[in-house]
């Protein structure tokens, strides 16, 4: 469940940002920077912290916008922007052949499996599932915001958009490893 830690700033933003987007962005930035600093202090390599670095960039930019233009129309699309950024991050890491889940998995898996094709494939699949989940959530949130469907619909979409990939992430790696063993990989 280490992968959940990387989403703490996003949860902070969702909780605080719904009422005060500029303070939500600032709080999320502070939490993201703190978690990043703690990971680096513990010796986690920067290339294993792609999601964390992307999070810091997003909330730094959003914070500047939110404080500079408190009445910006972007405020209504905070959830869509946040999950859209996560989608962009996930898709970019796949395009660069450095799935963001790999950095998280490396913190838990022994070094000798990091180059194993099964380990690599698991992380490609997991990142693709997260990327798709983020993309669909961002689109749904943009529609909900544009149609003024309300916070209940937004919350349901955000929870589903996070829960489905999280459940998949919790279950898929073991199934993939068992399948690889059965195939003799």
URWO-V309598 format. One record per residue. N is the residue number from 1. SS is DSSP state (2 for helix, 1 for strand, 0 for the rest). NEAR is the number of other ideal C-beta (glycine too) atoms within 10 Angstrom. Layout:
# URWO-V309598
N:SS:NEAR  N:SS:NEAR
This chain:
# URWO-V309598
1:0:8  2:2:9  3:2:20  4:2:13  5:2:15  6:2:23  7:2:15  8:2:15  9:2:28  10:2:24  11:2:14  12:2:20  13:2:27  14:2:21  15:2:12  16:2:17  17:2:24  18:0:14  19:0:8  20:0:14  21:2:23  22:2:20  23:2:15  24:2:24  25:2:27  26:2:21  27:2:19  28:2:28  29:2:23  30:2:14  31:2:18  32:2:26  33:2:16  34:2:12  35:2:18  36:2:20  37:2:11  38:2:11  39:2:19  40:2:13  41:2:8  42:0:8  43:0:6  44:0:17  45:0:11  46:2:12  47:2:11  48:2:17  49:0:21  50:2:22  51:2:26  52:2:23  53:2:16  54:2:20  55:2:28  56:2:18  57:2:13  58:2:24  59:2:28  60:2:16  61:2:14  62:2:24  63:2:20  64:2:13  65:2:17  66:2:22  67:2:13  68:2:9  69:0:12  70:0:11  71:0:6  72:0:13  73:2:7  74:2:14  75:2:17  76:2:14  77:2:17  78:2:21  79:2:26  80:2:22  81:2:21  82:2:27  83:2:26  84:2:19  85:2:20  86:2:27  87:2:21  88:2:16  89:2:22  90:2:27  91:2:17  92:2:14  93:2:23  94:2:18  95:2:8  96:0:10  97:0:9  98:0:15  99:0:24  100:2:28  101:2:26  102:2:22  103:2:24  104:2:25  105:2:22  106:2:18  107:0:15  108:0:10  109:0:16  110:0:8  111:2:7  112:2:8  113:2:14  114:0:13  115:0:8  116:0:14  117:2:9  118:2:16  119:2:21  120:2:16  121:2:14  122:2:25  123:2:24  124:2:16  125:2:17  126:2:24  127:2:24  128:2:16  129:2:18  130:2:29  131:2:22  132:2:16  133:2:23  134:2:23  135:2:18  136:2:16  137:2:26  138:2:23  139:2:16  140:2:21  141:2:24  142:2:17  143:2:13  144:2:22  145:2:19  146:2:11  147:0:9  148:0:8  149:0:15  150:0:10  151:2:11  152:2:9  153:2:16  154:2:20  155:2:14  156:2:13  157:2:22  158:2:21  159:2:12  160:2:14  161:2:25  162:2:21  163:2:11  164:2:16  165:2:24  166:2:17  167:2:10  168:2:16  169:2:22  170:2:12  171:2:10  172:2:15  173:2:20  174:2:10  175:2:11  176:2:17  177:2:16  178:2:10  179:2:11  180:2:16  181:2:10  182:2:8  183:2:8  184:0:5  185:0:12
